[in-house]
């Protein structure tokens, strides 16, 4: 979750394999004390990048697949 590129790669692979997302739980999280400034590969402050931006991007990339599950009417398997 520290690289936007890895999130995009995962989302692409997921969408090729599955046609919907029944449930998406964004549960990754870190806490890096502010004794030293850490940044992600993309230049975001580490806590913000991992705890918020990565979740937002993943949800955005999979949103159509989440909507597909809501409108399918089929129970989860």
Secondary structure, DSSP 4 states (H G I P E B T S, - for coil): ---HHHHHHHHHHHHHH-S--S-----------TTS--B-TTS-BHHHIIIIIHHHHHHHHHHHHHHHHHHH-PPP-
